Amino acid sequence: MTTRLSGGVIPAASERVFPPGADRPGTPVAVGPADADPGPALERLASLVAAGGVVAADAGVDLGDGFRSARIEGGAGNRRDGVLAALRVVGAAPLGAPAAVSVALFGIDATRPLGAAATAAVAAGRWAALRFAVTAAEVLGPEQLVTLLGLTAPDGFDPFPDGLPSVVGTHLRQILDPLPRPRRLALLQDLWAGVCAHEEDRRHRARRRATQAGEGRLHQLRGRHARYLDDEIVEAVRRTVRREPTVADAARWQAPLWYREQRANAILWDCLAATVLVRLAISVADRGSAAALHEHRAEITAAAALLHKHHARLAAQTIEGFVDLPARPGIVLRRIAQRPDDALVRAAVADARIYGWLALENAVDMQYAVHDEPPGLVRGAALRWAEGSMAAWREAVGLFSPERPARWLQPPRLGLAEGLSLGQLIERGEPAPEHVGDLLWMAELGDALAVLEGHAAAEVRYGPVLHVDWDPPAAERSPLDPSLDSIALAAAGTAQLAGLAGLRAGTAVAAAARRARTWAGLITSLQEAAAVAEALTAAFVVPEAVLATDGSALPGGPELIEIARTARQIAEWGGYMGNCIGGPDYVDAALDGRCVLVALRAAGLLVLNAELRPSARGWRTEQVRARFNHDPEPELAERFRAWVAALPPPPVAAPAEAPPPPARPRRGRVRTPAARVAADHGPSLGTRAAAAVAEAAEPVGLLARLAPLLTESERYDHVGARIYPTAEAFRARDLAAPGRAPVEPPAVGDDLAALTALRRASPGALMRALAAALEPGGGLTAAQAWRAGGARPLTAALAEYPGPELRPLAVDAPLPGSLRTVAKAPGIAEARTAELVAQRVRRALGGLLRAGSAALAGRRPYGIDVPMLCACALAVTTWSGPGVPVLGPRRVHVAGFPASALNDETGPWAAAWPDAEELGADRAAFWYRIVAHGLLVPAAWLEPSGWPALWTHANRRRG
């Protein structure tokens, strides 16, 4: 029997393969003279495989005595992988001449400068750069590869530690082949830089956390702080009775107002001091103590000055039986200011985190106490405290979280500023001085603690009591976000995304990808393709007998069997395994029932992927691969194949009826109307539509905020798959009760997935979601909902097509057959989804307005402009309410400045009719209603100054 080696090589007649009988695919072997002793060669082969892996045998390493290394055909990897692995173990000499090694690594286009650069990389130990260049050899030219060979990584970090270059190279070809050659090098350099930056960020977060003491110190600090409060009360009683208090004095004593205000100030000042201390700890970890002290000098001075002398004395004293920690963070800052040497600073900031935790705990407890206080002197004192200005503190230190005031929705404590938050006052253009009762200082402390823990910011839950979560749970990574832990994982995830998005030369997706200047921009352009969101929502066809094994143990071991049911599931597999099992070929086959995709888990981690194909005799194993497409352990592979052999055979499909005889072909090429329209208009319209969607990013993002507000049952489609992909969005919807944190817009790559969910929602579900979003703290204002409902990217793209044949694409109605193919084209599908959702949101606004919903008609919309005001007034008038007249019957001249008239064909009222009709206005009934009762407007919109003020306010926002 002839033994076939990797690459299809057959040994010469005078040669034999050792050890005899080796036939398992991918097995390392020694090939040499039939009459020679193979013992020494097999020993050298074992050493080679132990140091470089089984793939190193593919390099044809000289094993001595006329023997060379090889592998049985069928294993993972190729000769290029083997040469690279063996080069690190045995050097270049046993692999052949330098030119031959260079050709083996980079192909026949390898040049002398490229070979010299590779030799320099090997001498400098830049193996990751060499692996990267070998991987990119089929997408870059020799001069560009020389540039890659010069890349460097942070000390002690390998950006390319795993993954076969041949497999990763296939992924890079799939991604970069549709893109121009000059752009490829810049993208690969950015990919390398992104992986290195990801590692630097991980190290950065670890350094910050390493500066802090353990959580056990928090319990000790609580005890010391409780003793400080006891001492403070004794001092207060002594001050009241003017002698050493007795037990009876303490029993009769009631906390006076000055003491309550002193305690409230202490909690505020501790939060401010803890914020400074935590920020100082972050800077010490990042830049060292000297630079940190210089940067935060003003903050330290301002926070240390907040402590009074007798409070400082009580907080600083050492008490036997308690931890030797000051009871308040201001004492720590005072000591740092007095003796700013490196050792003391680093020891002091080690407790910054626990001081911040305790300060936030005390602030929350104080809010509950004030909230439960009945009206009276005590509540009045609390109101005076809440009215205190933060101006002096801000003048000294500035804003620590400058982005928060404009979007701060916490109602001020005890009804300050008529209950309007800082964000609402800023949005209305009114003066917004910061008071203590705004509680912005709590969020700043939470932000500082969050940054110390490695988060961007804290999560804030608004309400009667403000809660700040400085260590929110890590967001669940979407399978559409390629991992940056290594080059191999990033390339595999991006290639999987490219396949789902339909990245091919000449497609609209390729046109969008060509504009990407960075790897992150390339990923974003792929994620925005509607095909990705659609693909992840589909369910696979799996026979019941195979599906019944899901979650069971593989016979003979602890591994658990997992059967793929959705494209999202295998996208998650591919993101960890570093392969393209989530690509379109596998997805299409699984959707049609032509294959079943299986994984094995051990200790919660994936260890194997496999593809099963139905056949007449049972199930056939097509691919069995471990992580990064390596060969699995032989014993595990054998047990898996035995399990596959024992599966019940696939169901036999009923024979299909004989197809009708084909129609007699006509002369010439005949195209159906659908094919003709798709060929003539699909590519160009897709490009314009994709650009229009990009230009409408702001209203599309506003529309996407509604998706998390769908109810639990509305998050699933008819096959039980989630139609909105991010777990963060589900969590946000669950927390977004009135008065809680507003729903943040999803990431750009998830916007179209969110719109897909909204498009599938019923009109009633959409109206309920919109009403919830318009509630205080729900995430949208009425003006924002109006702007979102005005998104018309497909109409904008169709404006350049004068003919009527494409106009039905922008209509919310079933499409004719000739346009269904065009509607699914990349670019057009995304634009049509966004447009239809916007139209339905506009109709839902009209439904809320007609029903007199408090979310819309119960208060004046912030940010209302002339088009919105005119359209809503016209609609309410044609419905005869709910509303109050602002003009008398038969009157057409509208009061207010600037002047306008209902019958002016060039004025704002005539221009608003298309929008009004989208709300549901009956244009034919308008003048009859004007005669009957005049122009109507929702009553709450006219408060507090009537129609002229409302009209003037709306006109101020014009432009």
N, C-alpha and C positions, 0 to 999 in steps of 0.2 A: 504494500500500500504506500502510495506517494505521500510524503509529508509536505504540506504547504506552509511556508513561513510568512511573516508579515510582509505586506506589499506584494503578495502573490509569488514570492521567490520560491523556486524548487531547488533543493540542493543538487549538486552535481552527482554523477553516478559513482564517483570515487569517494564521496563524502557520506557520513552518517550523522544522524541527530542523536545527541546524548542528553539526558538518559534515554535509553530505549523505551518505547511505548508511550512517550509523552504525547498526548493528543488533546489535552484540555486547552480550549482557546486562550491565548495570551500567556501560556506557560513559558518561562525563560528556558532556553536550551543552549547547548554548545554544539557548534557544527564544525566538523573537522575530518581528517583522514579516517577511513574505516578501520585501518589496522593499527592506529595509535592508541596509547593509553589515555583515556579522557579524564582520569582522576584529578590531576593538577588543574586542568582547565575548568572542571566543574567546581573545584574549590574557589578558583578565582571568580567564576561566575556567581557563586553564592555570596562572596564578599561584595561584588559589584551590585547585586540586587539588594543586599542588606543596607548598603550606603546610599544608593540612588533610586531604589524602587524597581519594580519589575519592568517598568517602561525603559529603564536604562539599557536593558539587554537588546533593545531594538537598534542601538547605535552601531552594532557590528564591531564591538571592541575586540582588539587582538588579545586573546587569552593565552597566547604562547603555544608552542608545539604544533603550529598550523591550525589552531582552533580559533573561532570567532564567536561572539555572542549573537543570539537571535531570539525570536519568540515565535510560538505557534500562531498562525493566523487567527484573527477573531478577537483579539484583546483590544482594550481601549488604548488610544494613542497611536502615533506613527513614528517614522524614523526621526523626524525633526524633534519630537518630544524626547526620544531616546538619546539623540546626540546632545541635547541641552542638559539632560539629567546626568549623562556619563561625563560630560565635560567638567562638571563640578567635582566629580569623584576621582577621575583618573587623569584629568588634564587633556590637552589636545594631542599629545604625541601618539597614544594608542588608537586614535581615531582616524589617522591618515594625515595627508598633507594639509597645511593651513588653508590653501585655496579650496580643497575638498570640504573641509569642515565649514568654511564660510558659506559655500554653496548649499551644504546640507541644512544650515541654519536659516539662510535668507533667500535661497532660490538662485536660479541661474543668472539673475540680474545683479548679484552681489559684486561689489567693486572693491578695489584695494583700500580706499579710504574707509569703507564700511568695515572691512576685515580688521583694519588697524584700530578703529574705534571699538570694535568688539573685544579685541585683545586688551585694550586699555581698560575697558569696563571689567573684564575678568581680573586683571591685575589689581584694580582698585576695590574688588569685592562688590561691585554694583550688580549683583546677580538679578535683582528685581528689574532693573533697567534693561538688562540683556534679555530676560524672559519677555518683557513688554515689547521690545523691538522685534524679537523673533515672532511673537504673536501677530504683530502688525505688518509683517513682511508682505502680505498679499494685498494690502490696501494702501501702502505707502511706497514711494520710490526710495532708492538707496540714499540720496542726500537727506531725505526726511528721516530715515532710520538712524542716520548718524546723529541727528538732533535728539532723538529719543534716547539714544545710548548715553547722552550726557546728563540725563535727569538724575537728580539726587533725592533722597528721602530723609526724614528725621532720624536721628541716631537711634539705633535699636529697633527700627520699624521696617517691616518688609511689606510694601503695598501689594505685592503679587506672590503671596506665600503658597497658594494652592491653585489648582486648576491646570489642566493640560493646555499648553499653548495652542495645540491643534484645535481643541474644542473652543477655547476663547477666541481664537482667530476666526472660526466659523461665525461666532456671534458678532464679531466686529465687521465681518464682510456683510452680514445681513443688515447691520445698522448703517454702514458707511458707503456701501456700493452705490446707492442712489444719490450720494452727495458728491460735489466736485472735489477733485484731489487736493487743491490748495486748502480747502476748509477742513479736511480730515486731520491733518497734523495739529491744527489749533485745537480741535475738539479732543484729540487724544492727550495732548498736553494738559488741557483743562481737566480731563478725567483723572490723570495722575495727581494734579494739584488738588482736586477735590477729595480724593481718597486720603492724601497726606493731611489736608486741612481737617478732615473728619477725625483722624487719629490725634492731631494736635488738640482739637477741641475736647476729645475724650480725656486726654492727659491733663488738659487745663482744668476740667471739672474735677478730676481726681485730686489734683494738687489743692484746689480750694477746700474740698471736703476733708483732706488730710490735715488741714490746719486746726480742725475743731475737735474739742474734747467729746467723749462719749455721752450718750443720752443719760447715763446713770447720774451725771452731775446735775441734771435738771431736778431730780427729786431732792437732792441736797440743797440746791438753791431755793426751792420752794420752802423748805423748812427754815432756812435762814431768813427768807423774806417774811414768813409768818411771824418769826420772833421780832423782826423789825417793826411790824405793824403793832404787835403787843406793846413794845417799848414806846412807840409813838402815842398810843392811846393813854398809857400811863402818864406820859409827859403832858398830854392834853388835859387829863383830869387834874393833875398837879397844878397846871396853869389856871384851871377854873377855880379850885378850892383854895389855892394859894398856900398849900402845905402838903406834907406827905399824905397822900390819900389812904383812907382806910377801906376795908371791904364794903362798908356801908356807903362811903362816898362813891365808890365805883358802881354800886347797885343803883344809887339814885341818879347817877350821871346820864344825861342824854346828849348825844352828839350835837353841838350847836352848828349853825349854818356855816360858820367860818371853817370848822373842821371838815365838813363835807366838801366844801369847795377846795380846801387844801388837799384832801385825798384825791379828788378829781384831777387837780393840777398835777399831783404826783404821778398819776397813771399816764397822763398826757406826756409829761416830761420824761418819764421812763421810756415811753415809746420813741420819742424823739432821740434820746440818748442811745437807745439800743439800735436805732436805724443808723446813726453815725458809727457806732461800734462795729456793726455788721459790714457796712460799706468799707470801713478801714480794714477789716479782716480780709475782704475780697482783694483790696489793693495790695495788702502785704503779701498775699499768696501770688499775685500776678507780677508785682514789680519790686518787691522788697520793702522793708520797713522805712528806709530813709525816704524813698520816693513817695510812699504812701502817706507818711506824716506831712511832707511838704504839700501834697495834693489836698489833704483834708484838714489842714491847720485851722481854717476858719470854722469848719463844722465842729471840730473838737472844742475850740474855745467857746463857741456859742452854746453847745450842749452842756459843757462843764459848768457854765455860769448859771444854769437853771436851778442848781441845788442851793438851798439856804444852809447857813452854817450849822444850826442845830440838827437839821435833817441829815447833813453830811456826817456829823459826829455819830449819830445813831446808826447810820448805814455802814460806816467804816470800821466800827469797833469789832474786835475779835472776842467771841463768846465761846466759852468752853462747852464742848459737846456739839458744836455746829461747825460746818465746813468753813474753812478760812477763805470766804468769798465775800466781797461787799454785797450788801443787800440790794443796792441799786446800781445801774450801769453808769450813772454819772460819776460815781467814785472812781471807776476804772478809767474813764476818760481824764479825770483830774490827775491821776497818777501818771498816765501816759504823757500828759502835757508837762508835768513837773520833771519827769526823768525819761526822756525819749530815747533810751538805748535799745538796741536790737533785741536783746534777750528779754527785757521786760515787755516790750511791745508784742513780741510773738507769744509770750506766755499769757499776756492780757487778752489778746484777741482770740485765744483758743476757746474762751467761754462766751464769745459773741453770740453764737447761735442760741445757747440756752437762755441768755438774757432776753433775746428777741422773742423766744417762745413764751417766756413768763410774762413779758410785757403785753403781748397780744392776748393771752389768757385773761389778764386783769382787765384789759380794755373791753373784752366781750362781757365779762361778769358785770362791769359797771353799766354797760348798755342795758342788760336785763334788769338791773336794779332801778335805773331811771325809767325804763318802760313800764315797770309795775308800780311806780310811785303814783299815788292819787293826787289830784289837784290840791294845792296848798302851798305853804311857805317853802317846803323842801323842793317841790317841783319848780317853783319860781326861781329858787337859787340855782337849780340845774339849768334852767333856761338862760339865766344870766351868764352862767359858765359857758354854755354852748354858743352864746352870742359873742364870745371873746374873739378878737381878731388874731389871725395868724400872720399879719403883715410884718411884724418885727422879726419873727423867725425867718420868713421868706427873704427879707432884706439881708439877713446875715448869711443864709446858706443857699437860698434859691429853691427851685423845685427839684426833688430827687427823681420824680417820675413825670417829666414834662408832658408826656403824651396823654396822661390820664384826665386832666381837668376837662378837656373838650368832650370826652365821652363818659364823664362821671355821672351816673344816674342814681346815686344814693340820695333819697330824700333827706334833707337836713334834720337833725334831731330836734324834736319839740316844735316843729312847724316853722322854723326860720324861713325867711324869704318866701313866705306864702307856700311853702312846701316844694318849691322848684329847686331841682338839683343844679350844681354848677354847670353840667353839660347842657341842661335845658336853657339856662340863662345865657350861656355863650351862644347857643344856636339861635336864640331870639335876638341876639345883638345887644342885650342889656348888660349893665354893669354886673360883674360877678366877683365881688370880694370874697375871699376865703375866710370862713369862720371855723372855730373849733368844732362846732356841731356838724360840719360837712364830713368829718371823719376821713378826709383824704390822707391824713397822716398815718392812719392804720394801713391803708393800701401801700404806702411808701415803705413801711416796715416790712410788710409781706413781700413786696417786690425785692427788697434787699435780701431777705431770707431765701426767696426763690432762686435768685441769681447765685447765691452761695451754694445752693443744692444742685445747680446745673440747669435750671429752667429759665425761660426767657422772662417770665413775670408770674406773679401770683394770680390765682383765680379768685374773683370777688363775687359773693352772692349778696345782692342788695335785699333790703327788707326792713322791717321794724328794728331788727338787730343785724348789723353788718357783720358778715363772717368773711374771713380772709384765709384762703387755703394756700399756704406758701409751698407746699410739697404735693401738688396734684398728681394723680396717677399718670404714668407715662401714656401718651397717646398710642393707640394701637396702630402700628405701621400698616398702611394700605399695601396690598400686593402690587399696586400700580406705582409704588415708590421704590425704585431699585436701591438695594443696599449699597452703601459706600464703605463697607468694612474691608473690601479688597477689590482689586481690578477685576478678578474673575466674577465675583458676585455682581458688581456693577454692570459688566458687559452682558452677563446672562439675563439680568432683570431688564435691561434696556432692549435687548434683542427680543425678549418675550413681548415687551410692550410694542415694539416696532411691528411684530407679526400681527398682533391684535389690531393695531391701528391701520394696517394695510400699507406699510411703507414700501413702496416700489417706485422705480424710476418713472417719472411722468405723472404721478398721482398728486392730488391736492395735498396729501400729507407730506409728500416729498418736497413740494413747493414751500410748505410751512417750515419743514425741517431745514431747508437750505438757508433760511434766514437766521437760524440759531447760531450764536457766536460762542456759546458755552455748552458744556455737557448738560448742565441743568436746564438751559433753554431748549435743548433738543428734547429732553424728557418732557418738558412742559408742552411742547408742540405735539408730541405723540399722545400725551394724556388727554389733550383737548379734542382728539378725534372721537366722534360719537360712536364709532364702531367699537371702541374699547368698552365704554359703558354698556352698550348693548350686549357685547360678547359675555361679560361677566355675570349677566342676569339669567342666562339660559341654563336649563337643566339637562343632564346627560341621560341617555337611554341605557339602563343597566338591567340585565335579566334579574328576576327576583331571586333565583338560586344563588347568584353571585353576590347580590346586595345583602343577602341574609348573613354572609360571612363578615360584614363590616363590624369592626370592633372586637372580633374574636382573636384568639392567640394562634400564631403560626405553629403547627405541630412540631414538637421537638425543641421548643425554645420559648423565651419570654416575649418575643416580638409580637406586636399587635398589628392586625391587618386593617388597612384603611382604604375604602373604595371611594374614588372620586365621583362626586355627584354634580358639581358645578365648575365652571371655568374659574371662578374666584378661588375655589379650593386648590386647583392645580397651579394657579398663579402663585399662591402662597408656598406650595411645594417648590416650585421653580426658584422662588426668591431665596430659599434656604439651600437647596441642593445645587444651585449654580448651573442649572441646565435650562433648556427651553421646552420643558414638558408642558408649559402653559401656552405654547405657540399655537398659531391658527390651524396647522395641520392636525395636531392632536385634538384640538377643540372640535373641529368640524367632524372628524371621525367619531369622537365620543358622542356628539349630538345626534349623529345618524345611527348610532348603535353599531358602527363598524369596528369599534375597539372598546376595551374597558381599561381604565388606568388605575393602577394599584400602587400603594406605598406600604412600607413597613416602618413601624416606630419601635424604638427601644429606649426606655427611660425617658419618654416624651419627645425624643428627637428622631427625625427621619433618618433611616439608614439605607433605604433602597427605594427606587422607582421602577416600575415595570409597565409594559404595554402588552395587553392580551388581545389576540385576534381570534374571532370565532372561525372554526373550520368544520368540515364534515365529520371529523372524528373527535372533536372536543375543542379545547382552547389551545392556541399556539402562542408561545412566549416569543414576542418579537424583540424586545429590548429589556435587559435587566441591568441597571446601572446603580452604582453607589454615588456618593456626593462628588460633584464636579466631573461626572461621567467616568469615574474610575470603575474598574471591575470590582464587584462585591467580593466578600470573603467566599471562597469556594464552598465551604460547608453551608453557609447561609443560602447561597445560590441553589445548591442541591435541594435543600429542604423546601425552598420556595417553588422550585420546578415540580417537586413531588406533590406539593399542595395544589398546584395548577392542574396536574394530571388527574387529580382526584375530583376536580370540580364537575358538577353535572354538565353534560354537553349543552351548548346553546340551543335555544328553541329553533325549530325548523320553520321557516316562513312558508306560508301557503304559496303554491305556484301561481305566478301572475298570469293573467289572461294574455293570450298572444296579442302583441301590439298590432294595430291596424297597418295595412301595407302603406309604405311611405308614399306621400303624394308625388306625382310626377313633377320633376323639377322644371321650373320655367327657365326660359332663356335669360341670361344675365343674372346679376345679383339682386335679390329681392330682400329688402329690409322691412321689418315690421315698423309701425309707427313708434313703438317704444324704443326699438334699437336706433331708429333714425334720430329721435330727439336726444337720446343718451349720447350718441356719438357726436352730434352737432353741438350740443350745449353743455353736456356734463362737465368736461374738464375746465372750460373757461369760467362757467358759472360757479363751479366749486371753489376755484381760486378766489373769485370776488366775494363769495359768501364767507369763506374763511377769514378774509380780511375784514369783512363787515362785522363778524362775530368778535374779532379782536378789538375793533374800535368800540364795540358796545360792551366792553368788559365790565364797566361800572353797573349799568342796569342788569346785566346778566348775573352779576354777583349778588345784587339785591334780590332778584328772583330766587336765587338758590337758597336764601335764608329761610324760605318757607318750607323746604323739604323736611327739616328736622321736626317740624310742628305737625306732620301727619301723625295720625294715631297709630297704635301698635299694629293693628290689623292692616292698615294701609301701607305699612312698610314692606309687605310681602306681595309677590305676584301670584298668579294662579298655580304655579308649581312649587310654591313655598320658598322661593329665593328672595333674599333681600334686594329691593330695587334701589336703595340708597346705600352706598357702600361703606361709609365711614362710621366706625363705632363711636367716634367723637360726636358725630351729629346726633346719634340716638341718645347719648348721655346728655347732650346739651338740651335736647327736646324734653327729657325727663326732668331737668332742673329748671326749665324756663317757665315756672309758674309766675303769675303776676307779682311784680315787686322783686323778682329775682334777677339774676344776671341776664342781659340780653343775649340772644343767640348770635354768636360770631359767624360771619360768612365762612363757608367751607373753603378749603384750598382751591387754587385756580384749577388744578387738574380734576377736582371733584364737582365743579360747577355743572358741567354737562350731565354727569351722572345724577345730580340733584334734579336737574330739569327733566331728565327722563322719568324720574319718580313722579314729578308734578304733572307731567303730560299724561301719565297713566292714571292719575287720581281722578275721582269723580268730581263733578261741579260742586256738590255739597261738601266733599272733603276739602277741596281747595278753598271754599269760602270759610270753612271752620278754621283752617290753618291761617288764612289771611286775618281773620278776626282776632285770633290768638296773637299774631305778630304785631297787631296794632295796639294791643293792650300795653299799659305802661310797663317798661322793662321787657317787652316781647321781642325787640330787635329791629322793628321797622316803624318809621313814622308814616303818616298818611301821604305826605309829600314824596317820601322815598318810594312808597308803593305805587304812586302815580307815575313817577319816573320809570320805575321798573316795568310797569304795564305799557309804557310807550316804546319799548325796545322793538325795533323792526329791522333786524339785520338782513333778512331775506328780501324784503321789499326794497331795501337800499341796493342790494346786489342786482335785483331784477330791473332797476331803473334804467340800466343801460341796454335793455332788450326791448325794442319798440313793439314787437309782435305780441299778440294776446295768448299764444299757445302755452307760455310758461306761467301766466298769471295765477292759475289755480293752485300753484305751489304755496302761495302765501295766504290761502283761504283755509279756514278751519272746517274742512269738509272732506269726505272721501275723494281720493284722487282718481282721475281717469287712468286706464291701464297704460297709456302712453307715457305717463309721468311717474309711475311708481318706481321704475328703475332709476330715474334721475333723482328722485327724492331720497334714495338711499346712498347716493354718491357722497364720498368724503367732502366735507365743507358744506354741502347743501343740507345734509341730514342734521348737522349741528345747528345751522342757521334756522331751519324750519322748526326744529324742536323749540329753540329759544323764542321764535316768533309766535308759535301757537300758544305756548305757556303765557307769554306776555298778553296776548289777546284775551285769554281766559282769566288772567288776573284782573284785567281791566273790567271784564264782565262781572267778576266777583266783587270788585269795588262798587259797581253799580248796584249789585244785589244788597250789599251792606247799607248803602246809602238809601235805597228804596225802603228797606226794612227799618230804617231809623236806628241802626245799630249804634250803641253807645261808643263802640270802638272807633267809629268814623264820624257819626253825626252828633255825638254827645259833647264834643269840644272842638274848638277851632284847630284845624290842622297846622302844626308848626311848619313854616316854610311854604305855605300855600302861594302859588303864583297865579297869574292871570289866566292862562289856558285851563288850569285845573278848576279855578273858581267859576269861570264862564261855563265850562262843560257841565259841572255839577249843578249849577243853577239852572241851566237849560233843561237838564234831565229831570230835576225835582219839579220844575214847572210843568213839564208835559205829563208828569204823574199826578199832579195836583197835591203834592206833599210827599212826605212830611216836611213842612217848612212854613215860614211866615213871609208875607209879601214885603218887598223893599221898594216896589213901584206900585202905584195905583192901577186899577183896571184900565186898559187901553193906552197906558203910558209906554212910550218907547225910548225916551231920553233918560239915560241912567244917571242918577245923581252921583256926585263925587268927582275927584280930580285924578287923572285926566278925564275929560268928558267923553262919552261914548253913547251909541244908540243901538237898539236891538235890530233896527232895519238897515243899518249901514253895511253894505255888502263887502266893504274893505276893512271893517273894524274887527275888534277881537271877538265879538259875539258870533259873527258869521264864520270866522276862522275856527271857532270851537265846536262847530256842529259835527265834524267827523268823530271827534273824541266823545262828544255827548252821545252819539248813536252807538258807539262801542259800549258805553255805560248802560244802554238800553232805552235811550230817549226815543219818544215817538214824535218825529219831526212834523208829521202831518197834523198832529193835534196841538202844536205849540201856540199858534195864533188864537185858536179857540180858547186855550187856557189863559192867554194874556187878556183877552176880553173878559173872561169870567172873574179872574182874581189877580192878575198881574204877575210879575216876576217873583218867584219864591226862592228862598235860601234857608238852609237848616237854621233853626233858632239859635242853637248854641254857638254858631259861627259868628253871630253878631255881637256877642258879649266881649268886652264890656262897653264899647263905644259906638256900636251901631254900624250900619252899612258904609258910610263914608270912610270910617277908619279902616274897615276890612278891605275896601277897594283900594285905598291908598297903600295899605300894607302889601297887598298882592302886587301892585304895580312897582313897588320898590324892588321887588325880587326879579323884575323883568331883566333878561340878559344875564 
